[in-house]
Amino acid sequence: ARPLIVTGSGSAFSAGLDLPTLYDQARAGMGTFLVRFDEVFRTFSCLDRPTIAAVNGHAVAGGAVLALACDYRIGAATLSSAKPYGIGLKESALGIPVPRIVRDICVASLAGSPWLAEILLTGDLYSPEQAAVRGILHRVVPADDLREAADAESARFARGTGRAARDLRRIFKPGLWSGDGPVGGGTGEREAVFLDAWFSPGARARIARSVTNPTPTSS
């Protein structure tokens, strides 16, 4: 059950989806993308080993989801340049709901959190300290200490045996599993709602503005 550490480079852990490319997709193409998006994130969430996010910088929208899909999340207090950065889900600010897999990950990682509605509905970006208060991050450490802290947590999580780690992850992430494997993707009612919103005039205008001005800022 050797843990997997996930981190980014430069100023971003992950800036999220490639909006300029997705913006140009027709509805059928976006539907195909949603199926693949579900498959990839659900498979990652259901790995047979612990996962640790070492959040080194901006984690926005899909980037925040990637962090939340990890079992343990450590954030650098600042970028390596000492500048601030933001973490958060931006879908509501764009006027779109979240796909089914994003809902499942948020419920599994933030279950019972009194901040869940705020995180999902406001589209706010949080500083690392604010993200820790809301349960998005478990710890915040100085930027220079991030990798060492992630390695230390990896050693701690490695104490579990392979089968126990796998079975325990299935127990505490039940919404992501069905029987002996991940819940399948596919386009259904929830995906149709997402696509309707994605192609609505208001959302298209907001997405276009985001494509033009993609730089995230902390709130």
N, C-alpha and C positions, 0 to 999 in steps of 0.2 A: 504494500500500500504506500509506495514511495510517493509523497505529495508532489503536486505540480504547482509551480509558482508562475503566475502570469503577470507580466509588467509591460510597460510601453517604453518609448524612447523619446528623447527631446522633451517638448513641453506637454506631451499628451500621453495618457494611459491609453485612451481611445477616444477620438472625437466623434464616434458614432458612425452612422450609415453614410454612404457616399451620396448625399442628396442631389448633387448636380446630375449624376447618372440616373438615379431613380426618378428624378423629376421628369425626365424625358421618356419614361416607360409608359406604354399603353396599359390599359386595365389588365389585359391578359398577361402581359409581362410582369406586372406587379403581383398578380395572383401567383404566378410561378415563383417569384421571388419570396413571397410570404411562406410558401410551402418549404422552400429551401432554408429560409431563415429559422423556421420552427425546427426543422430537422437538425440543423447545426447547433443551435442553442440548447435544444433539449438533449442532444447527445452529449454536449459538453457538461450540462448540469447533472447528467446521470453517469459520469465516469465512475469507475470502480476504485478511485483513489481520491484522497482529499485534495482540494484546490485552494490556493492562497493567492489573493490579489495583492500585489505590491503597487499601489496606485501612486505613480510618480508625477502625475500631472492631470490635465483636463480629462474628465470622464463624463461625457455628455450624451444624453439620450441612449443610443445603443451601447455606448461606452460605459455608462452607469449600469446598464443591464448586465454587461459582461462582468463588471465588478460584483454585482449582487448575485450573479450565478455562482460565484466562488464561496466556499465554506467560511473562509476567514479573510478579512479585508483590512489591510494596513495602509494608511495614507501618509505620504510625505507632508510635512507642515507647509511647505512652499515648493515651488519649482526649484531646480538646482541653481537657478539664477537668483533665488530669493524672492522672486515675484509671486503674487498670489495666483491661485487657479480655482476652477469651479467644478463641482460634481452635482449632477442632477438629471432628472428626466424632463425632457423638453416637449414631449408629445402634446400635452394639453395646450402649451403656448402656441403650437403650430395649428391647433384646431383639429387634432386627430386623436382617436382613442389608441390604446395599445393592443398589439396582437395577442392572441391567446397565450403564447409562450411567455411573453413579458408579464402578463398577469400571473401566471403560475410561478414564475421566478420571484416576483415581488411578494406574493403571498407566502412562499416557502421561506424567504429570507427576512421578511419584515412582519411575519405573522404576529398579531397582537400589538404591534407598534401603534401608539397613539398618534404618530406622525404620518402614518401611511396615506391618509386622505390628502394631507398637505403636500406630501412628496409627489403624489400622482396628479393632483388637480391644479396646483399653482404653476408648475413649470419652472419653479425657482432653481437657481444654481446656488449651491452652498459652498462655503469655505470648508476645508478639511475638518476644522473643529466643529462647525455646525453639522457637517455630515456625520461626525461621530456621535453627537448628541442625539441625532435622529436614527441611529442604528445602521446607517448606510456603511459606515466604517466602524471597525471594532477598536482600532487604535490609531493614534497619530504620532509620528516620530519625526525628528529632524531629517531633512532631505538626505544628508550624508549618511544617515544610519538606516535608510530604508532597506537596502539589500541585506544588511546584517540582521535586521529585525525579521525579515521574511525568512531567511535561512534558519534562524532560531525557532520560529514557529513551525517551519517545515520539519525540523528535528523533533519537535514536540508532537506533532501530528503523526509522525512516522512510527510512534510507539504502537499504534493499532495494527493488527494483522490484516492481511489483504481481505479475507472473506468477511471479517467483522466490520472493517471499514465500508465495504460494499453494502452489506446488509443494513448497517446503521444509517448510511446515507439514503437508502431506499425508505427506511422507516420515517426519517424526519423530513423527507421531501416526497410525500405520498402523491401530491398533485402532479408530479412530473413522471410518475411511474404507473404502468398498468401491467400487472402480472410480472413476467420476467424481463420486460424491456421497457424502453421509453414509450410514452403515449405518442402515437403517430401524428404527423402533421396533416396537411390537407386544407382545402378551402371550404369553410362551412359558414354558418350564420355570422359568427364573430368576425371572420375574415371579410365577409361581404360588407359588414358595418364599417370595418376599417377602410376598405376600398371606396365605399361611398363617401366617406369623410375625406379621404386622400384626394379624390377628384372633385370635391366641392369647390366652388369659386373662392370662398374665403380661405380655405386651407391652401389652395394653389397659390394665392397671393402671399400668404405668410411663408410658405416654403420658398417661393421665389426670393423673398427678402432675405431669408436665412442663407440661401445660396449666394446671394450678393454680398452678405456681411456675415461670414461664418465664424468669426473669432469669438469664442466663449469668454464670458467674464463672470467673476464670482459676485454673488449678491450680498 
